[in-house]
Amino acid sequence: MELGELGVRFPEGRVKVGTKQTIKTVEQGKAIEVFVARDADSRLVTRIVSLCKLHGVKVNYVDTMRQLGKACGIAVEAAMAVVAKE
């Protein structure tokens, strides 16, 4: 899977979109990399960045939620997305 405009490629089925899915995947230790929209709610951004630091997960920033949603292939905005291990 390619995260569209971001030009990042990952195997199919490994990208999960949305705050709940991202937080759950990081907490379970199954996250490889997280993408966060800069215009997402600051409380959510602070929470996921802290979790990622705790679990040693790389955080990448995307300019807008609209751009992240489009890159993930969905028709709505996305605050964050995660690339999961197999």
N, C-alpha and C positions, 0 to 999 in steps of 0.2 A: 504494500500500500504506500502511496506517496501522499504526503501531507501537502497536496496541491501546490499553491504558490510558495510554500516554504521550502520546497525542493528536497524534502527529507523522505527517504524511502524505508519502509519497514515491511516485514512479512504480513500477509493478510490476517486479520483477526486479532492482531496484537494491540491495536489502538482502541482505547475506550474513551468516550467523550462524556464530559459532564463532571460536575463537582463531586457528587456522591460516589461515582465510579472511580474517580481519580483518588479521592481520599481513601476509599476502601482498599484499592490496589496498593497504594503506598504503605498503609498501615499493615497490610498482610505481607509486606516484604516482596511483593511481586512486580514492583515498578522498576523500569530501566531508566526512563526519562520522562519528564513532565513538561508540558507546554502550558503557559499561563498568559492570558490576555492582560495587557497593561491597564485596560479600562474596566477590568472586573472589580467587583466590590472589594475594597481594601482589606476588610476583615477576612474574606475568603483567601485572598492572596497571601496575607500574613500567615494564616493557618497552614496553607499547603506548603509555603516556603519553609516554615519551621519544621513540618513533618519531613520534608525532603532532606533538610539538613540532618535531622535526627537519623534518617535511614540511609543517608549517603546517596541520594538520588539527584541527578543533574536536573536543573531547572532552566528552561529556555523561555524567553519572553517574546510574545507576538504583540504587535501594535494594538489591535482591536479584537473584540469578541467576534465581530462580523468576519474578520479575516481568518480567525481560528476556525470558526464554524465552516466557512467555505473550504478551507484547507483540509478539513476532516471529512468533507463531502456531505455535509448536512445543510439544510435550507434555513437553519436558524443560527443565532449567535451561540457561542460556547465560551464559557469563562476559562475552562481548562480541559486538557486532555492528557492521557497517560499512555505510554508505550509499555506494555506488560511483557514479562518473561513468558515463555511457553507454558 
